[in-house]
Amino acid sequence: MPKPYPREFRDDVVRVAREREPGVTLEQVAADFGIHPTTLTKWMNQARSVRVRTPSSGGGSGEEAGSRAELRAAQRRIKLLEQENVVLRRAAAYLSRASLPGK
């Protein structure tokens, strides 16, 4: 039996599939992530059923709080990714200087 994909990976793939540009198929998204299109469809159906079953607490306030929490989480993730990007750029610059002839 194959090892299951991490929850974060599945959530990211589903998010990308939902926010895809017009004309981009689910098959293309699945190929980009190296998964089977049927797997992506199954993940999207599971995510949809989880959203439907989640009770909201009194109308819009629960949804707004959830949206704010998602926004904060996304901002933290963006900050982390920006920091990782800086580190990778510095490492690439260091390694490219180290590989120059005569150094």
C-alpha positions, 0 to 999 in steps of 0.5 A: 500500500502506498504511503499517504500524502501529508494533509498539508500537501493534500490541502495545498493541491486542493486549494490550487485546483479550486483557484486554477485559472480558466482553461486549466484542467484538473488533469493538468493540476494533478500532473503538476503535482505528480498525482493521479487525477482520480486522487485529486478528484477524491481529495476535492470531494472529501474537502467539500464534504468536510466544509459542508459538515462543519457547523457554523456558529450563528451565521457570518461571525463564525465564517468571518473568524474562520476567514481571519484565522485563515488569513493569519495562517496564510500570512505566517506561511508567506513570511516563512516562505519569504525567509526560506527564499532569502536563505536559498538565494544566499546559499545559491550565491555562495555555492556559485562563487565556490564553484568558480575556477581559481577559488 
